[in-house]
Amino acid sequence: MKDFQGRVALITGAAYGFGKEFVKQAAQRGMKIAAVDIMGEELEKVVPMAKELGAEDIFTITADVGIYEETEKVVAAVMEKYGQIDLLMNNAGVAVPGNGINLPLRDWEWIVQTNLMSHIYFMRQVIPIMLKQGTHCNIMNTCSVAGVLNFVGMVPYYTTKHAAVALAESTNYELQAMGADIAMGVFCPGYVQTNLDHSEWYRPERYKDPTDPYYSSEEFAKGQAEAKHVIETGYPLEGFGAKVFAAIEEDQFYVLTHEIYDGMIQLQTMEKVKRTNPNLGQLLAAIKAGKK
């Protein structure tokens, strides 16, 4: 997408982190913006910011994107207001650190619904709209570097991010086969100073159970502390929005921003090609080498 002026961007997870940065970039390019988040009060704060940066128009929609009916309301509201959708940015995401076997199933379900099903929900509704418009459109899904490599500690997160990358890749092939003028993309960053370590802020009531002993366990507390550490020591957030929009301008599919993970990605790719077993020791060595 080369010309952004006056075109419509639908951005989920827009109240914090990457989503907020995407709103800034869309605003600076004079887009019309539909900003979506489950945190309604915080979401309203992006409106004056976007207008000051040059957004042609912006409105907010408070919604839980893990519920299909909520996404239907979002798409209907955007179409009623703007009549088109030119850029879809599936950015909402959550993480609950912990051993995949011990993590309560409600956490698995929450992560799957938010990180994967929300992409499916919006794409199955928005792609037909884009096809009908007949103009060049873009879809950029935030997937994380966890979508192209695996490690220990957050099995549900890695699972959903891999699935989200596969969803985008396979959908991209289908769009090409159709001759559709829609460019797919996946944004796969490593640790960045976002709000991902505060996912508990976003937890819907249906996924809460304060009586579950897991949430008062040492494992849960340790996982939360580790998440806080890796996010707070991650790359500064500033500049990532610009990188993603530069990729959208070029219709770039893979947007990987942390070269320190390249060795891990190459190792795990070659394990598949060579039919060798995944080796944690070699993976840890690749991590160490990448930090040098």
N, C-alpha and C positions, 0 to 999 in steps of 0.2 A: 504494500500500500504506500504510494508515494504522496498522495494528496489527502490530508486529514481534515482540512478545513470544512466545518459544517457536517461532517460525517458522524455517525452515532457509535459510541463505545459503551458496551455493557460490561461492567467490571465487578466481579464478586470479591468478597473479602477486602472491601475498599476502605475500611475505617482505619486500618493499621498497616504497618510494614510495606511489603511490596505493593499491595493494592493501593495504598495511599500514594505511593510513588508513581504508580501507573496513572492515577487520577491527575497528578501534577503534570505528567508528560502529555496526556490527552488534552488537558486544559491549555497548555502552552501552544498546542497545535490547533487550537480553535475548534475542538470537537464538541459535540453534544454528548453529555455523559449521563448514564444511568448507573449510579453507585449503589451497590448492594452489600449489606452486611447484617449479621445477627445482632450486632451491638448498635442499636438505633441511635442512642444519645451521642455516642462517639462519632458515628457516621455523619451526623448533622454538621460536625465541625469541618468537614472537608468542603462544604458548599461555599462559604466565603473565601476559602483558600483557592478553590478552583476558579471562581469568578475573578478574583484578583489576578490570577495567572493568565486569564484570557479565554476561559471556556465560553463557548457560544451560549450554552445553556447546560444546566445540571439539575438533576433531581435525585432524591434518595429513596430507597426502598428497603425497609427492614424485613428481612426474611431469613428463614432457616433453609439453606440450600440443600440440606440433606433430606428434605421432604419434597416429593415430586409436585404435589399440589401447590406448594409455596413457589416453586420455580415457574409453574404455569402462570401464577399471578404476576410474577416479575415480568415474564416475557409479554404477557398481555398488557401490562401497564406501560412498558417501553413502546410497544407497537401503537398503543392508543395515543401516546404523547408525541412520538417521533415518526411513526409509520415505517421505520426501517431499522435494521441493525447491521452495521458494517464491520465492527470489530467486537469479537467476544473474547473476554479474558477470564477464564476459569481459574481463579486465584485462591479461593477460600480453602483453608487446610488446617488440620489439627494434628497433634502428636501426643501420645501418652507413652513415655519411656517405660521399659520394663521387659522382663522375660515373656516371650510370646506365649509360652505355655501357661504361665501364671496369671497373665493379664485377664481380668474379667471379660466375659463375652460382650458385655454392654460396651466396653471400650473398643473392642474389635468392630462392633456394629457401627459405633459412632465414627470411627476413623474411616471405615469403608464407605459409609454414606456420604461423608463430607469430602474425602479426598478422591473418591472414584465415582460414586453414583451421581454426585452433583455435576460432574463433567458430562456424563451420559445424559442426564436429564436436560441440561441446557443444549447440548449439541443436537439431540434428536428433535428439539423444537426450533432451534435457531438455524440449523443448516437448511431446512426446507425454505425458510424465509429468505436466506441469502441466495439460494438457487433461483427463487422466484424473482428476486430483485434483478438478477442478471448483471450485476456490477461486481468488480473485483472486491473481495472481502477477505478478512483474516480471522483466524482463531488462534489464540496463544494460551496454552494451558500451563500453569505452574505445576511442575512435576518433581523438582528437586533432583540433585545428583543421586539421591537414594533410588531414583528410577532407573539408573543405568549401572549401579553397582550394589553389592550387598555387604552387610557387616552384622555384628552382634548388637543387641541392646534394644532394638525397636522393630521387631519382626512385622507387626501389623503395618507400621509406617512404610517400611521397605516394600512390603507386599502391595499396598495400594499404589505406591508411586511407580513401581514396575508396571502394574496394570494400567495406570494412567498413561504411561509412555506407550505401551502396546496399543491402547485404545487410539491414541493420536496417530501412531504409525500406520495401523491398519486402516483407520478412517481416511488417512491421507492417500493411501493407495486406492481406496474406493472412489475418492473424489477425483483422482487422476483418471481412473478408468471411465468415469462419467464425463470427463472433460469439463469439470466444474471449475469456475474461476474463483476458487477459495483456497487460500494458502494456510496450511496448518503449521503449528510450531509448538515446541515444548521448551520451557524455561527450566533449566536444571542446575540451580545454584547449590553451592555447599553451604557451610554455616555463615549466616549473615545476621547482623544485629536487628532482627525483626522481633515480633511478639510471639513467635512460635512456642517459646518456653512458658507462655502464659495461656496456653490452650484451655486451662481450667476456667478462665474467664468466660469462655464461649460455650461451655458445656450445657446443652439443653436439659430441661428438667427430666425428660424421659430417660436420660442416661445417667441420672444421679441416684445414688443409693448410699447415704452416709453411714448406714449400718454395716456395709460390707467391710470386713476387717482388712481387706487388701489396701484400702486408702489410708489406713493408719499404720501400715506395715513399714518395716525398715527398707524393704525393696522399693516401695513407692516413693518414700522420702529420698532415697539415694538417687533414684531415677530423675526426680524433679530437680535435685541439686546438680546433677550432671548436665541436664538439659539447660539449666540456667547458665552454667559455666561455658558450655560450648557456644551458646548464642551470644552471650555477653563478650566473649573473646573472638567472635567471628568477625568477618569483614564489615567495615562500616556500610550502612545502608545506602548512603548517598552515591548516586551514579548508576545504580542498578536499573532504575527505571529508564534512564537514557539508553542503556545498553540493550534493553529489551525492545524499546521502540525503534532503535537503529536496526535491529534484526527484523522487526515487522516491516520496516521500509524496504528491506531487501528480500522479503518473503523467505527468510532463513528458517529452516526447520529446527535444527538442534542449536540451542543457546546454552552452552556449558561455559561457566564463568570462572571456575576454580581449576587451574591447570595442575594444582598439587595432587589432584585425584586421578590424573591421567594414567599413572602407573598402575593404580588399583583397577581401573577400567580395562586396561590392556591385559593385565594378569588374568582377570576373570573371563575376559573374552577368549583368551588363548586356552584357558582350561576347557572351555566348551569346544573350541576348534580341535584341540588335541585329545579330547575325550579323557582328560585327567580329572581326578577328584578335587573338589574345592579344598584348599589348604590354608587354614587360618594362620599358620606360622609364616608362610610366604606372603600372605596378605598383610600381616603386621609389619613385615620387612619392607613391603612396598609403601606402606603408610610412612614409615620412618624415613625412607628415601625421598618421598615426596615433600617432607617437611624441611629437607636440607636446602 
